[in-house]
């Protein structure tokens, strides 16, 4: 099992523990706001399972039917997570509406808030693990899961503060009002997760900083060539795809051109481990006098 898969499996275990704690907090208090927190945790568990499946699919090597690999599977998982977040938010809004119609004071609020707080601390620690490790492993599924948990931690803190205020003031209507605010925050979180994942499915180019690094590497290592043009990039999960046309002198032998390409590929792969690079060699009269000028 890879490091990414271990973390994804850990998300399922953590999600189940947090869900149990938040469900207990709701059972102790009867709070609609705490119920909304528990409902979001059911999404956490479901999306953690989806993320693990997607990571395992993405890790499969390229085959005859998928010659470029299965890396985009993680983006599908992240989009699914965004959809499920939105569904959870709509369910929470429904419960909040019922709470507005029949507001009630809470049972055992102190015990419920303590249990919910414990769940939030656990979520916060795991959120940090997902975002930091997911970024290093270049896993969109883990990062998306971490960002979702971050919104959960923030909304949980608001829930605890709001429920405490409702208990202290005796304003029962604060409980469903807070649940509605949590739902709106979750809706925004779901949209952000989906938007970032859709960009990957649409073959979005690498960042400007990474592109500048790629151009500089080509310029520095393509000694013997004239220029590189029509540079294109895209990313799919942990993989970066780079292709461009390399112009060489018309008298350059095939062996010499191949050596230049090998040198460029090795340098790019040192900068971007695991990158897939395609170079199309062209004679001098194909030069466009644009793109990357070789030093």
PyMOL commands that set and color helices and strands:
alter all, ss='L'
color gray80, all
select helices_A, chain A and resi 3-29+32-58+73-101+109-136+140-169+173-201+208-221+254-271+284-286
alter helices_A, ss='H'
color red, helices_A
select strands_A, chain A and resi 225-236+239-248+276-283+292-293
alter strands_A, ss='S'
color yellow, strands_A
deselect
rebuild
show_as cartoon
